[in-house]
Amino acid sequence: MSGKIKQLRGQVDRLDDELLELINQRAALAQQIGLLKDDGVMLRPEREAQVLQRVQGINKGPLSNAAVAQLFTEVMSQCRALEAPLAVAYLGPEGTFTEAAALKRFGSAIQKLPCANIDDVFHAAECGSAQYGVIPVENSSEGAIGRTLDLLLHSPLQICGEVKLAIHQCLLARHCELGGIKTVYSHSQSFGQCQNWLNMNLPNALLVHVSSNAEAARLASENPHSAAIAGSQAAELFGLNICMRNIEDDPKNTTRFLVLGNQLVVPSGNDKTSLVLSAMNRPGAVHDLLAPLARHGVSMTKLESRPAQAELWEYVFYVDVEGHQSEAKVAAALAEIKKVAAFMKILGSYPVAV
C-alpha cells in the first residue's frame, strides 16, 4: 500500500468518526422532537420532503441528488424507528416493484406487510394494521391501474405522498438459453411493457399472466423450461439467473405509486392535489368542471376518465393539479368546481415526488 493511499484512508476514517457522531446527534434531536409531539403522529411527509429538497438543493457532488436522497431517506428512517417502526402495507410478495417503492419512500427501518392484492393494501391501512399503504397507480407505458382508481373513489384514506420508480424489467430463469424457454410468467402490466422484446426474442413462448412479478419468479424457479419477467431483486430471492436486463420497450419506463394513510398532510412548499369528479348530465358540463382551474391559474397535470360503475355510460374524472388544497388559488378553484360538479372528492394534497 502506498503512503498516499494510507494517508487518504486515514482521512476517510476520521470523517467516518465525525459522520457517526453527527448522525447520532441528529438521532438524539429526532428523539427529543418525538417526545414533544402531542398527536402521536410519527411521520410528517411535508417535513421529510422539505429535508430532501433542501439537501439536494445544496448538494455539490460528486454524489448525485438521487444518491443524496437515498442516504437521507435511510437516516430519517432509522431515526424515525427509534420511536417505533412504521408498519407499511404494500402489494407483495417480497421482490415486487411496489416493495422497492415502499423502501425508496420509507427506508429500510419499517415493518413490511406484503399483501396479496391492492384491495388488501387498502384494507390494511383502513383498519389500522398498517399506518400506511403503498400501491401502484399508473405506468408511463401502460397507463392507469384501474383497481387503484376504483378503490380511491370510496376509500376514507388520504393520499399522503407519491413515489416514482424507474422500472427496469429483466428476464429471469434457471437456464438462460432462449431456445429452451417454453413458458414466460409475469404480471399483465409487465407483459405490456415488454411486448416488442417478447415478439422479437420469444415469439413462440406461452405467456402466463400471474398476480405479481414475484409470483412469476417463484413459478419460474420450479420449471427449468420457463422464465419470468420481473425486477432484478426477484432473482436472488428465488435463486434465478438474470438472463437479460432492461428488456422493457421504453427505456424511460416509470411507475408512479401512491402512499395512503389516515392523515391530512400540511403544505411542504412543492405539492400537488388529487381529486375525483363527475359532471352533470348536460352539454358543456365537463368544460364547466375544469374552467375554474384556468380562471384561478391552477395547472392541471393529469386528467383520467374511468367508468363510474354506478350507472351505465357515466364516468368519473381523476384530476391532479399543482399546489396544496389550502393555497388560496387552489382553494378558490376547488370551491367553484364543487358548485358545478355532480360529485367531488379531494383524495389528498401531498409533496411532489423528488
N, C-alpha and C positions, 0 to 999 in steps of 0.2 A: 504494500500500500504506500503510495507516495505521500510525502509530507503535506502537500496541498489538500489531498482528499481527506487526510486525517484532520486537518485544520477545519475544513468545511463541515465535516461530520460533527466536530466539536461544537460548531456554531448551531447546527441543527439540534443537537442535544439540549443546548441552553435555551433555544427557542421553544422546544417541546416542554421544558420545565416551566417556562413562562406561560405557554398556552394552557397547560394543565392547571396552573394556579388561577389564571383568568377565567377559565371555564367553570372551575369550582366556585369562584366568586360570583359569577353570573348565576349559577345554580342556587347559591345561597340567597341571592336577591330574589330570584323567582319564588323560592320557598316563602320568603317574607311577604311577597305580594299575594301569594296564595292564602296566607293566614289572614290578610286584611280584607279579602273578598267576603262579602256577606250574602252572596246569592248562590254559592255552591257551583258556579259555572267554571270549569277548568279551562276550556278552550275559548279564546277570543279571536275569531277568524280575522277581524279587521286589524287587530294589533299584530298578529303574525304576518299578515300581508304587508303592513307598514314596515316591519323589520326587514322583510325580504326585499321590498322596494328600495329601502334606504341603503342596505349593504351592497346591493347591485349597482346603485347609483354612484357609490364612492369607490367601487372596485377598480383597481388599476392593473389587475392581472399580475402574473401570467395566467392565473386561474380564470376560466370562463365564468360568465354570470350564472350559467346553469350549474356549474360545479359549486359556486359560492352558495346558491340557493339550496342545493342538496346538503351541503355541510351545515348551514344554519338551520335547516329544517330538522336535521338529526339532533343538533344541540338543543333546539326547542323541544323536541320530542322527549329527550332524556330528562330535561328539566321539568317538563310537564308531568312525567311519570313519577317524580318524587312525591307528588300528591297522591296519585293513583293512576294506573294505566287506563287510557281510554279504551272502551270496547267499541270496535268498529266492525260493522257487518259489511260484507261485500259479496258480489257474485263470484262464487267459488267454482270448483275447489281450489286448493293451492296450485299455483302455477299459471293462473289466468292473468290476462292484461288488467282486469279490474283489481286484482290483488296488487299488481305493480302500481296502479294509480293510487290505491289507498296508501301504500308505503311512500310514494312520492309526496302525497299531501301531508301525512301524519308522522312520517318517520317510523322507525322500527320498534319504538317503545310503546306498543299498543297491544291490546288483547284482540287478536284477529278472530272474527266469527264468519267463516266462509258459509255461504248459503247456496242452496241448490238452484234457486231461480230468483228473478228480480222481485217477484211477489214476496218471497221470504225475507229479502233485504228490507223492503218497506215494513213488513210486519215486525221485524226485529227492532227497528228504530221506533216504530209507533208504540210498541208495548213496553219499551224500556230495557229490553235485554241487551241492546246496544245504544250508546249515546249518539252514534252517527252511522249512516249507511252510505255506501259508495256504489253508484250504478252508472252504466253507460247510457248516454242519451243520444249521441249521434256520431257518425263516422264520416270523414270528408269524402270517401268514395261511395259508400253505400247508403248514406242518408240517416234519417232519424230511426231510433229504436221505438217502434210503436207501443210496445208494452209499457215502457217507461213513461211515455206521454200519457197513456190512458190512466195509469195509476196516479200520476201527479194531479190529474183533474179532480180526484176525490180524496186524496190523502190530506190529513191535517199537518203533515210535515212541511217544513220550510226548506228552501234551498239555501244552504249556508256557505257554499263555495263551489268551485269548479276546478277540474284538473284536465289539462290537455296532454295527451301522451302520444308520442310518435310510435306508430305500430309497425314493427318490422316482423314479418312472418317468415318462418323457417319450415323447411321440410325435414321432419324427424322420422327416423326409422331404425330398426335393429340392423338392417343391412341396406346399404345405400345404392346398390345397383338399380337404376331406374327401371330397367327391363324386368326386374323381378317383383316390382310393386304392382299388385293387382287391385288393392283397395286403399283409398285415402279417406281418413276420418277428419272431420273438422266441424266447427260451427258454421252456420249458413252465412254469417257476415264475412267470415274469413275466406270461405269459398268464393264469395263475390269479389273480394279484394284481390284474389289471385287467379281469376278466371283465365286471363290470357296466358299466364305461365302454365297453367294446367293443360290448356288446349294444345300448347306447343310441346310440352315435355311429357305429359302423361295422358294423352288423348283417349286411351282405352281403359283407363283405371275406373273402377266403380267408386263414385263419390258418395260417402255415407255421412249424412248430417247428424250431429250429436249435440248434446246440451251445452258443451263448453269445449274449448281447445284443450284444457287439461284432461277432460274425459277422453278426448281424441287421442292424446298421448298415451293414456293408460291402455286404451284398446290396442294401439299400435305396438305397445310393448309386449302384448300377448300373442301377436301374429307376425311371424317372420316375413310374410309376403304383403305386409301393409305398411302404411306411413301415416303420419299426422301432419296437419298444418297447424302450427302453434308458435308461441314465443320461445326464445332460446332457454328461458328459465325452466320450461317444462322438460327439457332434455335431461337435465341432471336428476330431476325428481323421479323420472320413470326409466332411467338407465338407457336412454336412446342416443343415437348419434345425430349430430346436426349435418344432414346431407347437403343442404343448400340454404344459404342465408338470403334475406331480403328478396323474397320471391313475390312480394306484393307488386301489383301492376303500377301503382303510383308511388314513387319514392318519397313523396310528401304525405303519405297516408297517415292520418291522425284521428284519434278518437277522443271525444270530449266526454268527460264523466262529471256527474253532479254529486255533491256532498249534501246529504239530507240530515236534518236534525229538528229539535224542538225549541229552537231559539231564533229570535229576531236579531239579525246582525246589524250593528250600527255602521255608519259610513267609515270607509277606510281612506277615501280620497281618490280611489280609482275603482269604481263599482259598476255593476250592471244590475238591471231589474228584469225579472222574468214574470210574465203573466199569461193567462189564458182567457180568451174572449169568445163570445158568439154574437152574431149580428141579428138585428131584427129582420123579419122576412118582408123586405120592401126594397124597391130599387135604390141603389146608392148607399145601402146600409154599410157595406164593408168600407167604402170610402169615408163615410162619416166616423167609423171606428178609428181610422188611422189619421185623419186630418188634424186632430188636436196635437199629435206629436210634431207635425210640421209647424203648426202655429206657434208652439212654445219652444221650438228649436231643439227638440229631443231627437237624437239619432236612433233609428231602429237598425239593429244588427242582425235580426233573424225574424222571419215570418214563415211559419209552418202550419199547414192546414191538416186536419185529422177528422175523420167521421165522428160525429158526436155520440153515436151508438144509441142515444135515447130515441131519436126519430130518423126515419129513412131519409137520406139525401140532405141531412143537416150536418153542418161542420162547425168545429171549434178551431180557433186560431191561436197558436202558441207564438208569443212575441217576446223578443229580448230587446231592451233599449239601454242606451248608455246612461249611467247615473244612478244614484240611490233614490228610492221612493220618497225619502224625506227631503230631498233637494227641491227648492222652490219650483223650478220649471218642470221637473218630473211630476211633482205632486199636483201641479195645476193641470198638466196634460191628463194624468190619470183621473182626476176629478171630472174632467169633461167627458172622457171616454165612458166613465161609469154611467153618465146620464143617458148616453145613446146606445149602450150595449144591452143586449138581452141577458147576458151573463158576463161577469168579470170576476176573476180571482187572481190576486197577486201571489205568485209562487215563492217570491223571496227577492231580496236585494243582498248582494254579496260581492266580495272582491273579485276583480277580473283575474284570471289565472296568469301567473308570471312564468 
